[in-house]
Amino acid sequence: MPPTHDPRVRLLLPSDTHAIGQAIAQSEPMMALGQRLRASQARLDALLPLLPQAMHAHVKAGPIDEASWTLLATNSAVSAKLRQMLPALEDRLRTLGWAGPPVRVKMLSPG
C-alpha cells in the first residue's frame, strides 16, 4: 500500500530556508550554469528551422563551453544526419552572430 500524506503533518524548515530560485540566484556557479543552459538552448532553437521536422524530437541542446558546443542525438541515424549538416549548421550560427566554438555531435546514452 503506498504511503499517504497526512495534511496535519508539516515539514519544519529552518527559518532561513530560501526558495530554490532564490538560492540559485545567489550562487554564482549556479547562475553561470543557467546562463550556459540558456545559451545552448538558444543555439538549438536557431538551428531547428534547418532540420527536418522529423528530427526535432531527436536532437537536444548539449553542453557549451569555450572549447565546443554539443548537439545530442537520440539515435545513430540522427547523429549521422547532424554530422552531414554540420557545415550548414555552423554557417547559420555564424550568420546569427555565434562565431564561437565548433559544434560537436554526440549520441545520448540510452536510459
N, CA, C and O atoms as a Tinker XYZ file with bonds, in Angstrom:
   444  protein
     1  N      0.854000   -1.173000    0.000000    73     2
     2  CA     0.000000    0.000000    0.000000    64     1     3
     3  C      0.903000    1.241000    0.000000    63     2     4     5
     4  O      1.806000    1.327000    0.833000    81     3
     5  N      0.688000    2.203000   -0.907000    73     3     6
     6  CA     1.549000    3.383000   -0.967000    64     5     7
     7  C      1.338000    4.272000    0.253000    63     6     8     9
     8  O      0.245000    4.331000    0.815000    81     7
     9  N      2.408000    4.961000    0.652000    73     7    10
    10  CA     2.255000    5.870000    1.796000    64     9    11
    11  C      1.315000    7.016000    1.438000    63    10    12    13
    12  O      1.262000    7.458000    0.290000    81    11
    13  N      0.592000    7.478000    2.416000    73    11    14
    14  CA    -0.315000    8.603000    2.199000    64    13    15
    15  C      0.225000    9.821000    2.910000    63    14    16    17
    16  O      0.988000    9.716000    3.870000    81    15
    17  N     -0.176000   10.963000    2.430000    73    15    18
    18  CA     0.281000   12.218000    3.017000    64    17    19
    19  C     -0.759000   12.699000    4.019000    63    18    20    21
    20  O     -1.929000   12.868000    3.673000    81    19
    21  N     -0.348000   12.913000    5.216000    73    19    22
    22  CA    -1.246000   13.410000    6.257000    64    21    23
    23  C     -1.106000   14.928000    6.303000    63    22    24    25
    24  O     -0.037000   15.425000    6.659000    81    23
    25  N     -2.156000   15.688000    5.953000    73    23    26
    26  CA    -2.054000   17.150000    5.910000    64    25    27
    27  C     -1.785000   17.767000    7.279000    63    26    28    29
    28  O     -1.411000   18.936000    7.368000    81    27
    29  N     -1.969000   17.003000    8.332000    73    27    30
    30  CA    -1.712000   17.548000    9.674000    64    29    31
    31  C     -0.224000   17.565000    9.999000    63    30    32    33
    32  O      0.219000   18.268000   10.907000    81    31
    33  N      0.544000   16.779000    9.240000    73    31    34
    34  CA     1.983000   16.722000    9.472000    64    33    35
    35  C      2.640000   17.783000    8.613000    63    34    36    37
    36  O      2.436000   17.811000    7.400000    81    35
    37  N      3.428000   18.658000    9.224000    73    35    38
    38  CA     4.102000   19.726000    8.491000    64    37    39
    39  C      5.605000   19.510000    8.567000    63    38    40    41
    40  O      6.147000   19.146000    9.610000    81    39
    41  N      6.257000   19.738000    7.454000    73    39    42
    42  CA     7.701000   19.667000    7.418000    64    41    43
    43  C      8.242000   20.956000    8.013000    63    42    44    45
    44  O      7.932000   22.050000    7.539000    81    43
    45  N      9.039000   20.821000    9.036000    73    43    46
    46  CA     9.602000   22.013000    9.676000    64    45    47
    47  C     10.938000   22.341000    9.034000    63    46    48    49
    48  O     11.860000   21.525000    9.037000    81    47
    49  N     11.030000   23.537000    8.488000    73    47    50
    50  CA    12.246000   24.012000    7.851000    64    49    51
    51  C     12.845000   25.129000    8.681000    63    50    52    53
    52  O     12.121000   25.879000    9.336000    81    51
    53  N     14.156000   25.244000    8.657000    73    51    54
    54  CA    14.777000   26.358000    9.368000    64    53    55
    55  C     14.232000   27.693000    8.851000    63    54    56    57
    56  O     13.847000   27.802000    7.686000    81    55
    57  N     14.203000   28.685000    9.703000    73    55    58
    58  CA    13.631000   29.982000    9.331000    64    57    59
    59  C     14.415000   30.678000    8.220000    63    58    60    61
    60  O     13.869000   31.548000    7.541000    81    59
    61  N     15.686000   30.313000    8.021000    73    59    62
    62  CA    16.486000   30.961000    6.979000    64    61    63
    63  C     16.480000   30.174000    5.670000    63    62    64    65
    64  O     17.337000   30.404000    4.817000    81    63
    65  N     15.548000   29.265000    5.496000    73    63    66
    66  CA    15.440000   28.485000    4.269000    64    65    67
    67  C     14.947000   29.372000    3.126000    63    66    68    69
    68  O     14.007000   30.149000    3.296000    81    67
    69  N     15.598000   29.247000    1.945000    73    67    70
    70  CA    15.239000   30.044000    0.775000    64    69    71
    71  C     14.556000   29.165000   -0.260000    63    70    72    73
    72  O     14.764000   27.953000   -0.307000    81    71
    73  N     13.750000   29.791000   -1.070000    73    71    74
    74  CA    13.174000   29.093000   -2.210000    64    73    75
    75  C     14.304000   28.712000   -3.154000    63    74    76    77
    76  O     15.341000   29.375000   -3.180000    81    75
    77  N     14.114000   27.643000   -3.934000    73    75    78
    78  CA    15.173000   27.166000   -4.826000    64    77    79
    79  C     15.619000   28.244000   -5.810000    63    78    80    81
    80  O     16.814000   28.397000   -6.060000    81    79
    81  N     14.679000   28.982000   -6.363000    73    79    82
    82  CA    15.034000   30.052000   -7.306000    64    81    83
    83  C     15.903000   31.117000   -6.663000    63    82    84    85
    84  O     16.848000   31.613000   -7.277000    81    83
    85  N     15.585000   31.461000   -5.437000    73    83    86
    86  CA    16.367000   32.461000   -4.716000    64    85    87
    87  C     17.765000   31.924000   -4.412000    63    86    88    89
    88  O     18.751000   32.653000   -4.527000    81    87
    89  N     17.850000   30.668000   -4.028000    73    87    90
    90  CA    19.150000   30.069000   -3.730000    64    89    91
    91  C     20.028000   30.025000   -4.976000    63    90    92    93
    92  O     21.224000   30.307000   -4.909000    81    91
    93  N     19.430000   29.670000   -6.112000    73    91    94
    94  CA    20.193000   29.625000   -7.363000    64    93    95
    95  C     20.660000   31.021000   -7.756000    63    94    96    97
    96  O     21.794000   31.199000   -8.200000    81    95
    97  N     19.783000   32.011000   -7.594000    73    95    98
    98  CA    20.130000   33.387000   -7.956000    64    97    99
    99  C     21.269000   33.932000   -7.102000    63    98   100   101
   100  O     21.972000   34.853000   -7.518000    81    99
   101  N     21.454000   33.376000   -5.925000    73    99   102
   102  CA    22.515000   33.844000   -5.036000    64   101   103
   103  C     23.812000   33.055000   -5.195000    63   102   104   105
   104  O     24.796000   33.339000   -4.512000    81   103
   105  N     23.822000   32.083000   -6.077000    73   103   106
   106  CA    25.006000   31.251000   -6.288000    64   105   107
   107  C     25.598000   31.557000   -7.661000    63   106   108   109
   108  O     24.968000   31.301000   -8.687000    81   107
   109  N     26.807000   32.102000   -7.673000    73   107   110
   110  CA    27.459000   32.424000   -8.945000    64   109   111
   111  C     27.640000   31.205000   -9.840000    63   110   112   113
   112  O     27.354000   31.296000  -11.034000    81   111
   113  N     28.105000   30.063000   -9.318000    73   111   114
   114  CA    28.246000   28.888000  -10.188000    64   113   115
   115  C     26.905000   28.432000  -10.771000    63   114   116   117
   116  O     26.847000   28.028000  -11.932000    81   115
   117  N     25.846000   28.492000   -9.993000    73   115   118
   118  CA    24.538000   28.073000  -10.488000    64   117   119
   119  C     24.009000   29.075000  -11.523000    63   118   120   121
   120  O     23.367000   28.683000  -12.497000    81   119
   121  N     24.276000   30.346000  -11.310000    73   119   122
   122  CA    23.859000   31.356000  -12.293000    64   121   123
   123  C     24.601000   31.149000  -13.616000    63   122   124   125
   124  O     24.004000   31.248000  -14.688000    81   123
   125  N     25.900000   30.863000  -13.538000    73   123   126
   126  CA    26.690000   30.628000  -14.745000    64   125   127
   127  C     26.187000   29.376000  -15.473000    63   126   128   129
   128  O     26.108000   29.364000  -16.702000    81   127
   129  N     25.853000   28.342000  -14.730000    73   127   130
   130  CA    25.310000   27.133000  -15.333000    64   129   131
   131  C     23.990000   27.434000  -16.047000    63   130   132   133
   132  O     23.768000   26.977000  -17.167000    81   131
   133  N     23.130000   28.194000  -15.404000    73   131   134
   134  CA    21.856000   28.583000  -16.011000    64   133   135
   135  C     22.055000   29.369000  -17.293000    63   134   136   137
   136  O     21.331000   29.172000  -18.268000    81   135
   137  N     23.038000   30.260000  -17.292000    73   135   138
   138  CA    23.327000   31.050000  -18.497000    64   137   139
   139  C     23.815000   30.151000  -19.634000    63   138   140   141
   140  O     23.422000   30.340000  -20.785000    81   139
   141  N     24.672000   29.172000  -19.314000    73   139   142
   142  CA    25.158000   28.251000  -20.344000    64   141   143
   143  C     24.019000   27.386000  -20.884000    63   142   144   145
   144  O     23.956000   27.120000  -22.084000    81   143
   145  N     23.129000   26.953000  -20.009000    73   143   146
   146  CA    21.977000   26.156000  -20.458000    64   145   147
   147  C     21.094000   26.960000  -21.402000    63   146   148   149
   148  O     20.651000   26.446000  -22.429000    81   147
   149  N     20.837000   28.223000  -21.059000    73   147   150
   150  CA    20.012000   29.075000  -21.916000    64   149   151
   151  C     20.713000   29.357000  -23.247000    63   150   152   153
   152  O     20.067000   29.375000  -24.294000    81   151
   153  N     22.022000   29.577000  -23.211000    73   151   154
   154  CA    22.778000   29.837000  -24.443000    64   153   155
   155  C     22.745000   28.612000  -25.352000    63   154   156   157
   156  O     22.592000   28.745000  -26.567000    81   155
   157  N     22.885000   27.439000  -24.781000    73   155   158
   158  CA    22.861000   26.214000  -25.557000    64   157   159
   159  C     21.490000   26.012000  -26.202000    63   158   160   161
   160  O     21.400000   25.664000  -27.379000    81   159
   161  N     20.440000   26.227000  -25.440000    73   159   162
   162  CA    19.088000   26.055000  -25.967000    64   161   163
   163  C     18.782000   27.094000  -27.050000    63   162   164   165
   164  O     18.112000   26.785000  -28.035000    81   163
   165  N     19.270000   28.317000  -26.868000    73   163   166
   166  CA    19.049000   29.370000  -27.868000    64   165   167
   167  C     19.698000   28.996000  -29.200000    63   166   168   169
   168  O     19.125000   29.244000  -30.260000    81   167
   169  N     20.880000   28.405000  -29.150000    73   167   170
   170  CA    21.546000   27.970000  -30.385000    64   169   171
   171  C     20.744000   26.873000  -31.071000    63   170   172   173
   172  O     20.545000   26.904000  -32.286000    81   171
   173  N     20.286000   25.903000  -30.283000    73   171   174
   174  CA    19.480000   24.839000  -30.883000    64   173   175
   175  C     18.209000   25.410000  -31.498000    63   174   176   177
   176  O     17.831000   25.035000  -32.608000    81   175
   177  N     17.554000   26.308000  -30.788000    73   175   178
   178  CA    16.327000   26.928000  -31.323000    64   177   179
   179  C     16.593000   27.618000  -32.657000    63   178   180   181
   180  O     15.743000   27.603000  -33.548000    81   179
   181  N     17.778000   28.225000  -32.792000    73   179   182
   182  CA    18.127000   28.909000  -34.047000    64   181   183
   183  C     18.375000   27.925000  -35.186000    63   182   184   185
   184  O     18.213000   28.271000  -36.356000    81   183
   185  N     18.769000   26.692000  -34.842000    73   183   186
   186  CA    19.070000   25.698000  -35.873000    64   185   187
   187  C     17.873000   24.845000  -36.269000    63   186   188   189
   188  O     17.871000   24.250000  -37.346000    81   187
   189  N     16.872000   24.778000  -35.428000    73   187   190
   190  CA    15.728000   23.905000  -35.712000    64   189   191
   191  C     15.093000   24.137000  -37.080000    63   190   192   193
   192  O     14.691000   23.166000  -37.722000    81   191
   193  N     14.984000   25.392000  -37.562000    73   191   194
   194  CA    14.395000   25.573000  -38.898000    64   193   195
   195  C     15.181000   24.886000  -40.020000    63   194   196   197
   196  O     14.623000   24.607000  -41.081000    81   195
   197  N     16.466000   24.612000  -39.797000    73   195   198
   198  CA    17.273000   23.934000  -40.818000    64   197   199
   199  C     17.105000   22.422000  -40.785000    63   198   200   201
   200  O     17.412000   21.739000  -41.762000    81   199
   201  N     16.620000   21.900000  -39.668000    73   199   202
   202  CA    16.500000   20.451000  -39.506000    64   201   203
   203  C     15.145000   19.964000  -40.008000    63   202   204   205
   204  O     14.139000   20.659000  -39.860000    81   203
   205  N     15.114000   18.772000  -40.600000    73   203   206
   206  CA    13.821000   18.203000  -40.956000    64   205   207
   207  C     12.938000   18.081000  -39.707000    63   206   208   209
   208  O     13.428000   17.744000  -38.630000    81   207
   209  N     11.664000   18.350000  -39.851000    73   207   210
   210  CA    10.728000   18.319000  -38.724000    64   209   211
   211  C     10.818000   17.009000  -37.943000    63   210   212   213
   212  O     10.734000   17.003000  -36.715000    81   211
   213  N     10.990000   15.909000  -38.661000    73   211   214
   214  CA    11.043000   14.602000  -38.005000    64   213   215
   215  C     12.236000   14.463000  -37.053000    63   214   216   217
   216  O     12.226000   13.601000  -36.174000    81   215
   217  N     13.256000   15.300000  -37.221000    73   215   218
   218  CA    14.445000   15.224000  -36.354000    64   217   219
   219  C     14.298000   16.040000  -35.081000    63   218   220   221
   220  O     15.019000   15.795000  -34.113000    81   219
   221  N     13.405000   16.982000  -35.055000    73   219   222
   222  CA    13.323000   17.917000  -33.925000    64   221   223
   223  C     13.263000   17.212000  -32.576000    63   222   224   225
   224  O     13.956000   17.611000  -31.640000    81   223
   225  N     12.459000   16.189000  -32.465000    73   223   226
   226  CA    12.302000   15.497000  -31.180000    64   225   227
   227  C     13.522000   14.655000  -30.818000    63   226   228   229
   228  O     13.636000   14.181000  -29.688000    81   227
   229  N     14.430000   14.466000  -31.769000    73   227   230
   230  CA    15.576000   13.584000  -31.552000    64   229   231
   231  C     16.895000   14.334000  -31.374000    63   230   232   233
   232  O     17.961000   13.721000  -31.328000    81   231
   233  N     16.820000   15.658000  -31.274000    73   231   234
   234  CA    18.020000   16.482000  -31.091000    64   233   235
   235  C     17.827000   17.330000  -29.845000    63   234   236   237
   236  O     16.803000   17.993000  -29.681000    81   235
   237  N     18.822000   17.301000  -28.971000    73   235   238
   238  CA    18.780000   18.073000  -27.719000    64   237   239
   239  C     20.003000   18.987000  -27.657000    63   238   240   241
   240  O     21.059000   18.677000  -28.208000    81   239
   241  N     19.837000   20.110000  -26.981000    73   239   242
   242  CA    20.960000   21.018000  -26.741000    64   241   243
   243  C     21.848000   20.404000  -25.664000    63   242   244   245
   244  O     21.375000   20.011000  -24.598000    81   243
   245  N     23.122000   20.331000  -25.959000    73   243   246
   246  CA    24.070000   19.752000  -25.014000    64   245   247
   247  C     24.938000   20.816000  -24.375000    63   246   248   249
   248  O     24.637000   22.008000  -24.449000    81   247
   249  N     26.015000   20.380000  -23.749000    73   247   250
   250  CA    26.905000   21.309000  -23.050000    64   249   251
   251  C     27.568000   22.313000  -23.996000    63   250   252   253
   252  O     27.823000   22.030000  -25.166000    81   251
   253  N     27.831000   23.477000  -23.450000    73   251   254
   254  CA    28.562000   24.513000  -24.187000    64   253   255
   255  C     29.645000   25.066000  -23.273000    63   254   256   257
   256  O     29.410000   25.305000  -22.089000    81   255
   257  N     30.828000   25.265000  -23.831000    73   255   258
   258  CA    31.922000   25.904000  -23.103000    64   257   259
   259  C     32.818000   26.590000  -24.121000    63   258   260   261
   260  O     32.430000   26.740000  -25.279000    81   259
   261  N     33.987000   27.000000  -23.717000    73   259   262
   262  CA    34.883000   27.725000  -24.613000    64   261   263
   263  C     35.398000   26.832000  -25.743000    63   262   264   265
   264  O     35.756000   27.335000  -26.808000    81   263
   265  N     35.439000   25.514000  -25.525000    73   263   266
   266  CA    36.028000   24.594000  -26.494000    64   265   267
   267  C     35.033000   24.107000  -27.544000    63   266   268   269
   268  O     35.416000   23.879000  -28.692000    81   267
   269  N     33.764000   23.946000  -27.171000    73   267   270
   270  CA    32.795000   23.406000  -28.134000    64   269   271
   271  C     31.369000   23.552000  -27.622000    63   270   272   273
   272  O     31.126000   23.846000  -26.452000    81   271
   273  N     30.441000   23.335000  -28.541000    73   271   274
   274  CA    29.026000   23.210000  -28.213000    64   273   275
   275  C     28.585000   21.869000  -28.748000    63   274   276   277
   276  O     28.937000   21.507000  -29.870000    81   275
   277  N     27.825000   21.127000  -27.975000    73   275   278
   278  CA    27.448000   19.777000  -28.354000    64   277   279
   279  C     25.961000   19.665000  -28.636000    63   278   280   281
   280  O     25.122000   20.120000  -27.859000    81   279
   281  N     25.660000   19.047000  -29.769000    73   279   282
   282  CA    24.297000   18.637000  -30.082000    64   281   283
   283  C     24.184000   17.165000  -29.713000    63   282   284   285
   284  O     25.047000   16.363000  -30.068000    81   283
   285  N     23.132000   16.816000  -29.009000    73   283   286
   286  CA    22.929000   15.439000  -28.586000    64   285   287
   287  C     21.852000   14.796000  -29.453000    63   286   288   289
   288  O     20.759000   15.341000  -29.604000    81   287
   289  N     22.166000   13.647000  -30.014000    73   287   290
   290  CA    21.238000   12.919000  -30.879000    64   289   291
   291  C     20.756000   11.668000  -30.153000    63   290   292   293
   292  O     21.514000   11.025000  -29.428000    81   291
   293  N     19.479000   11.333000  -30.359000    73   291   294
   294  CA    18.910000   10.175000  -29.667000    64   293   295
   295  C     19.198000    8.856000  -30.377000    63   294   296   297
   296  O     19.012000    7.790000  -29.790000    81   295
   297  N     19.650000    8.909000  -31.635000    73   295   298
   298  CA    19.967000    7.656000  -32.324000    64   297   299
   299  C     21.039000    7.906000  -33.389000    63   298   300   301
   300  O     21.367000    9.047000  -33.711000    81   299
   301  N     21.566000    6.817000  -33.917000    73   299   302
   302  CA    22.696000    6.932000  -34.850000    64   301   303
   303  C     22.305000    7.576000  -36.176000    63   302   304   305
   304  O     23.128000    8.259000  -36.786000    81   303
   305  N     21.082000    7.377000  -36.634000    73   303   306
   306  CA    20.658000    7.993000  -37.896000    64   305   307
   307  C     20.626000    9.515000  -37.765000    63   306   308   309
   308  O     21.090000   10.229000  -38.654000    81   307
   309  N     20.085000    9.999000  -36.667000    73   307   310
   310  CA    20.037000   11.444000  -36.436000    64   309   311
   311  C     21.451000   11.990000  -36.259000    63   310   312   313
   312  O     21.776000   13.063000  -36.768000    81   311
   313  N     22.276000   11.259000  -35.547000    73   311   314
   314  CA    23.663000   11.669000  -35.355000    64   313   315
   315  C     24.384000   11.799000  -36.691000    63   314   316   317
   316  O     25.098000   12.776000  -36.917000    81   315
   317  N     24.204000   10.827000  -37.573000    73   315   318
   318  CA    24.851000   10.868000  -38.892000    64   317   319
   319  C     24.342000   12.049000  -39.708000    63   318   320   321
   320  O     25.128000   12.725000  -40.371000    81   319
   321  N     23.054000   12.301000  -39.669000    73   319   322
   322  CA    22.488000   13.423000  -40.427000    64   321   323
   323  C     23.017000   14.754000  -39.894000    63   322   324   325
   324  O     23.336000   15.649000  -40.676000    81   323
   325  N     23.112000   14.890000  -38.578000    73   323   326
   326  CA    23.647000   16.126000  -37.992000    64   325   327
   327  C     25.097000   16.338000  -38.428000    63   326   328   329
   328  O     25.486000   17.454000  -38.772000    81   327
   329  N     25.885000   15.286000  -38.414000    73   327   330
   330  CA    27.283000   15.417000  -38.845000    64   329   331
   331  C     27.359000   15.843000  -40.309000    63   330   332   333
   332  O     28.213000   16.644000  -40.689000    81   331
   333  N     26.460000   15.300000  -41.122000    73   331   334
   334  CA    26.409000   15.673000  -42.531000    64   333   335
   335  C     26.045000   17.150000  -42.687000    63   334   336   337
   336  O     26.526000   17.820000  -43.601000    81   335
   337  N     25.200000   17.649000  -41.799000    73   335   338
   338  CA    24.712000   19.029000  -41.878000    64   337   339
   339  C     25.601000   20.034000  -41.148000    63   338   340   341
   340  O     25.323000   21.232000  -41.197000    81   339
   341  N     26.656000   19.589000  -40.475000    73   339   342
   342  CA    27.472000   20.497000  -39.656000    64   341   343
   343  C     27.923000   21.762000  -40.379000    63   342   344   345
   344  O     27.814000   22.841000  -39.797000    81   343
   345  N     28.420000   21.696000  -41.607000    73   343   346
   346  CA    28.833000   22.957000  -42.255000    64   345   347
   347  C     27.687000   23.975000  -42.346000    63   346   348   349
   348  O     27.891000   25.162000  -42.093000    81   347
   349  N     26.500000   23.517000  -42.701000    73   347   350
   350  CA    25.357000   24.435000  -42.807000    64   349   351
   351  C     24.930000   24.933000  -41.430000    63   350   352   353
   352  O     24.556000   26.096000  -41.280000    81   351
   353  N     24.983000   24.071000  -40.435000    73   351   354
   354  CA    24.587000   24.474000  -39.079000    64   353   355
   355  C     25.553000   25.517000  -38.522000    63   354   356   357
   356  O     25.135000   26.524000  -37.951000    81   355
   357  N     26.848000   25.262000  -38.696000    73   355   358
   358  CA    27.844000   26.221000  -38.196000    64   357   359
   359  C     27.752000   27.539000  -38.957000    63   358   360   361
   360  O     27.937000   28.605000  -38.370000    81   359
   361  N     27.470000   27.478000  -40.250000    73   359   362
   362  CA    27.299000   28.699000  -41.043000    64   361   363
   363  C     26.115000   29.513000  -40.516000    63   362   364   365
   364  O     26.199000   30.735000  -40.393000    81   363
   365  N     25.028000   28.836000  -40.209000    73   363   366
   366  CA    23.839000   29.516000  -39.666000    64   365   367
   367  C     24.173000   30.197000  -38.341000    63   366   368   369
   368  O     23.763000   31.334000  -38.109000    81   367
   369  N     24.905000   29.517000  -37.480000    73   367   370
   370  CA    25.286000   30.121000  -36.197000    64   369   371
   371  C     26.147000   31.360000  -36.408000    63   370   372   373
   372  O     25.949000   32.378000  -35.745000    81   371
   373  N     27.106000   31.275000  -37.336000    73   371   374
   374  CA    27.957000   32.442000  -37.625000    64   373   375
   375  C     27.118000   33.597000  -38.154000    63   374   376   377
   376  O     27.325000   34.748000  -37.770000    81   375
   377  N     26.176000   33.292000  -39.030000    73   375   378
   378  CA    25.301000   34.319000  -39.602000    64   377   379
   379  C     24.514000   35.036000  -38.509000    63   378   380   381
   380  O     24.234000   36.230000  -38.617000    81   379
   381  N     24.162000   34.305000  -37.462000    73   379   382
   382  CA    23.386000   34.885000  -36.364000    64   381   383
   383  C     24.264000   35.497000  -35.270000    63   382   384   385
   384  O     23.759000   35.947000  -34.242000    81   383
   385  N     25.575000   35.509000  -35.497000    73   383   386
   386  CA    26.471000   36.160000  -34.549000    64   385   387
   387  C     27.118000   35.225000  -33.539000    63   386   388   389
   388  O     27.810000   35.684000  -32.630000    81   387
   389  N     26.907000   33.934000  -33.681000    73   387   390
   390  CA    27.546000   32.967000  -32.787000    64   389   391
   391  C     28.728000   32.346000  -33.507000    63   390   392   393
   392  O     28.648000   31.219000  -33.996000    81   391
   393  N     29.825000   33.086000  -33.569000    73   391   394
   394  CA    31.020000   32.597000  -34.246000    64   393   395
   395  C     31.907000   31.816000  -33.289000    63   394   396   397
   396  O     33.083000   31.583000  -33.569000    81   395
   397  N     31.351000   31.423000  -32.184000    73   395   398
   398  CA    32.099000   30.778000  -31.112000    64   397   399
   399  C     32.623000   29.398000  -31.416000    63   398   400   401
   400  O     33.036000   29.107000  -32.539000    81   399
   401  N     32.605000   28.549000  -30.409000    73   399   402
   402  CA    33.271000   27.247000  -30.510000    64   401   403
   403  C     32.609000   26.349000  -31.559000    63   402   404   405
   404  O     31.440000   26.533000  -31.899000    81   403
   405  N     33.366000   25.381000  -32.061000    73   403   406
   406  CA    32.819000   24.456000  -33.056000    64   405   407
   407  C     31.705000   23.585000  -32.465000    63   406   408   409
   408  O     31.617000   23.399000  -31.251000    81   407
   409  N     30.874000   23.066000  -33.340000    73   407   410
   410  CA    29.763000   22.205000  -32.940000    64   409   411
   411  C     30.217000   20.756000  -32.992000    63   410   412   413
   412  O     30.840000   20.325000  -33.962000    81   411
   413  N     29.905000   20.012000  -31.948000    73   411   414
   414  CA    30.167000   18.574000  -31.913000    64   413   415
   415  C     28.831000   17.855000  -31.863000    63   414   416   417
   416  O     27.830000   18.424000  -31.426000    81   415
   417  N     28.812000   16.627000  -32.302000    73   415   418
   418  CA    27.614000   15.800000  -32.238000    64   417   419
   419  C     27.943000   14.558000  -31.422000    63   418   420   421
   420  O     28.951000   13.893000  -31.659000    81   419
   421  N     27.089000   14.260000  -30.468000    73   419   422
   422  CA    27.269000   13.059000  -29.640000    64   421   423
   423  C     25.933000   12.348000  -29.528000    63   422   424   425
   424  O     24.869000   12.959000  -29.637000    81   423
   425  N     26.012000   11.057000  -29.311000    73   423   426
   426  CA    24.816000   10.259000  -29.080000    64   425   427
   427  C     24.456000   10.308000  -27.597000    63   426   428   429
   428  O     25.322000   10.199000  -26.729000    81   427
   429  N     23.161000   10.473000  -27.325000    73   427   430
   430  CA    22.690000   10.364000  -25.961000    64   429   431
   431  C     22.765000    8.920000  -25.519000    63   430   432   433
   432  O     22.480000    8.015000  -26.304000    81   431
   433  N     23.143000    8.692000  -24.284000    73   431   434
   434  CA    23.162000    7.331000  -23.758000    64   433   435
   435  C     21.725000    6.870000  -23.547000    63   434   436   437
   436  O     20.885000    7.652000  -23.100000    81   435
   437  N     21.434000    5.619000  -23.860000    73   435   438
   438  CA    20.065000    5.129000  -23.616000    64   437   439
   439  C     19.735000    5.172000  -22.142000    63   438   440   441
   440  O     20.591000    4.952000  -21.285000    81   439
   441  N     18.474000    5.459000  -21.865000    73   439   442
   442  CA    18.017000    5.435000  -20.483000    64   441   443
   443  C     17.830000    6.714000  -19.909000    63   442   444
   444  O     17.445000    6.818000  -18.744000    81   443
